[in-house]
Amino acid sequence: MIDLLSFIGIIGIILICTTTAWAEGNYSKLVYPGSDGRLVYVPDEKGNIIPDFSHCGYMGGGVALPDVPVVLTVRPQAEGDDTARLQAAIDDVSARALNANGFRGTLLLERGKYRIGGTLHIRASGIVLRGEGADENGTVLIATGKGQRTLIEFKGRGRRPREIENTRQAIVDNYVPVGAKIFSIEDASGFAVGDNIIVHRPSTAKWIATIGMDRIEMRHPDVRQWKPGSYDFHFDRTITAIKGNQITIDAPMGNAIEREYGGGSIYKYKDPGRIEQVGVENLRGVSEFDSGEKDHRRENEYIDEDHAWNFVVFSYVQNAWARDITSVHFGYACITIGNQAKWMTVQDSQCLDPVSKITGSRRYSFPIHGQLSLVQRCYTRRGRHDYVLHARVPGPNAFVDCVADIAHSDTGPHHRWSVCTLFDNVIVNGNAINVQDRQSSGTGHGWAGAQKVLWNCEAESFILQKPPTSQNYAIGCIGEKRDGRHAREDGYWESHGQKVVPRSLYLKQLEDRLGIEALKAIGAQIGEEN
């Protein structure tokens, strides 16, 4: 399946590179080619546009993943647990000096089987964990024994970026629209190009009331109404230009900032605990489980839950990647883009046949908690929420050329106002892609997401609703249009049942930003890797 998805991705790049002249096609009214071949974005009455998602991914998008030289090799052993031995090798690489490119080196696990009864921890920057293939004859990490746990964890220190005192400045615009990169602050004299900043959008009582999340149906006693201050957004950005008190940032805003609902501010930050330039590649993970616990309602489904839960989790990282990874039988996820993860790419990976009950908080194949990250050319089988966003995810993020087979639930934002995600040529076989007000689901999921763009997607069905103050988009999507659980205004539908040009919005946005030659170079490397 990976070879097929890689081929699709390459063909997409070829199509873009050979249609610069923009032959006649079915174009969106909101995003279409101008006379120079570059995309034109049509704003709504408030200035909101479909955002540029090309900044999602490793090193800010459009940068080929590195090939980091091997500095240490481990071979499989005939028997016994390998946890301590592999952790010692990771610690050895962690103790080495960073080179000029920010890498310590690659730890290579040679082809064969490794039995891991615990968790492998990567806590330092510049480390790559690499195997010799993600198929059954490659490098196979077997999660042995019982207990829900993560098998491989990349994790920095800390909880969130730390505000630098006396740097906070209020945004003075009455309205900063979705997709904007430019806004004005009270005094820009203390800032410089290259500064890392947080753009802070508060969650006021007035905004929460406007979107109705202080009045979620109390269908069960666990429902919690949304509280002011609990739904703030912290957009992690870099200043690229300053003109007077006008600031330009590197990636677009994922939610409008409105003076009516509390406005916003920026501040510089420090984040010394976040690790970077880390990756995992060419590995297969298999979780042991009790095959005697079967789901008698469904064929080929097992429900044991006392076994390994996640294959790989990245938290408090930036400029990280996972490529050519396959997980089998884990209860929750293949690759998790976790808290405070930024500029991450997950590509050419598979989440196969998870083992768990088919109910909440299970089988989230490729979940995103962080921002400015990309999941591309991935595949799932028998998952639930396969390509999914969790609560208060700031975005932008993008899922591109991904497929879910035998899906037991829907793809899309899951709960509590994640913003600014592109679902680009995402195919869900046997289930739905939904963006809706989930109201009392869970403990009060409410509005699952806003500023979601479904582009040339296919699914059995779609629900797309428009939240107050925001919008969601379905453009060129194929599948039945359905009403949501609760009656709400429709989102923006266009060309339902007929796909639009360009085939991939993400790849065309990359071409517009980087140029066609850079895009060709990235495509050539994709071909070599697969």
Secondary structure, 3 states (H helix, E strand, C coil): CHHHHHHHHHHHHHHHHCCCCCCCCCECCCEEECCCCCEEECCCCCCCCCCCCCCCCHHHCCCCCCCCCEEEEECCCCCCCCHHHHHHHHHHHHCCCCCCCCCCEEEEECCEEEEECCCEEECCCCEEEECCCCCCCCEEEEECCCCCCEEEEEECCCCCCEECCCCCEEECCCEECCCCCEEEECCCCCCCCCCEEEEEECCCHHHHHHCCCCCCCCCCCCCCCCCCCCCCEEEEEEEEEEECCEEEECCCCCCCEEHHHCCCEEEEEECCCCEEEEEEEEEEEEECCCCCCECCCCCCCECCCCCCCEEEEEECEEEEEEEEEEEECCCCEEEEECCCCEEEEEECCEEECCCCCCCCCCCCCEEECCECEEEECCEEECCCCCEEECCCCCCCEEEECCEEECCCCCEEECCCCEEEEEEECCEEEEEEEEECECCCCCCCCCECEEEEEEECCEEEEEEEECCCCCCCEEECCEEEECCCCCCCCECEEECCCCCCECCCHHHHHHHHHHCHHHHHHHHHHHHHHC
